[in-house]
Amino acid sequence: MTNDRNSNNFNRFAPLALLLLASVAVLIVALVKIFGGDKEPAPGDSPVTAPADSANAASQDSQATPAQSASSVPAQTTDSTPTDIPQTADSNPDESPSPAPTDSVTDIADDNNNEQTGEDLSASFYAVPISDEIFARIKGKSYPDGCTLSLDELRYVHVLHYDFDGNITDGEVIVNASVAEDIVEIFRELFEIKYPIEKMTLIDAYDADDERSMEDNNTSAFNYRFIAESTTLSNHALGLAIDINPLYNPYVYTRKDGSIFLQPYNAGDYVDREKDNPYYIRKNDACYNIFIEHGFTWGGDWNTKKDYQHFEKTK
């Protein structure tokens, strides 16, 4: 009788107990999913980080193995990135390795410009026949009516030189065809040693006035004129002479009456050749030696009249 009663009670409560167990199981599963930390973040969700006050969680993070899900490792911020770990291209498969350093476009352009400049410098030293353009500049001036020298006997020479400020400057003279190549070579050699020449333009810029040209320290050559205080044609009239930095290297001598002839007239401070002056031409200096090696003679070697600016080649 008693057993029958117990059996009836079990049959009455068994379904309720199973339902209760099922509910507990569902609750446990839900709690595990919520707090278990193995939920995959949905797209756009921020990863869940471990609580800052959990010492156990921090310990477990520090011991994580490569097999653990990346979502279980707290995301690191920029401030927490170790600075002693080298960052390489391998750490980001979306980035390609940086190419090896090369010369910049500016450097390459500079190199090309330097090479071109070298070619230009070499091409800037030349002698050519007198063109119509050049003749128009000298006609009626250094080449006056009645000039006995034909244009075919003259050459226009273009060079480069360093001025007194160390700048590279164009220079031009007209000389006899027989010495034209010598003059080109001489000024190329002077340029290579950076010999200073203040200015070098055709004397026609001064209306072929030799005095004005010298006062302005202009280096010049051909000018159909007479020797100063004479009726004899100068070697400048034949294009066989050239005057270098004439203001600092004047033409000077004592006349028969004891007076001093000086050209240019404003060169009084440079008559004393014992003074130290970088623009003086002296025997056996670089300028002197280069001209002498090309067969020229120097007016500073003359006995009574000293023409320190003057070089000529007549043979």
Buried (B, 14 or more C-beta within 10 A) or exposed (E): EEEEEEEEEEEEEEEEEEEEEEEEEEEEEEEEEEEEEEEEEEEEEEEEEBEEEEEEBBEEBEEEEEEEEEBBEBEEEEEEEEEEEEEEEEEEEEEEEEEEEEEEEEEEEEEEEEEEEEEEBEEBBBBEEBEEEBEEBBBEBBBEEEBEBEBEEBBBBBBBBBBBEEEEBEBBBBBBBBBBBBBBBBBBBBBEEEBBBBBBBBBBBBEBBBBBBBBBBBBBBBBBBEBEEEEEBBBBBBBBBBBBBBBBBBBBBEEEEEEEBBBBEBBEEBEEBEEEEEBBBBEEEBBBEBBBEBEBBBBBEBEEBBBBBBBBBEE
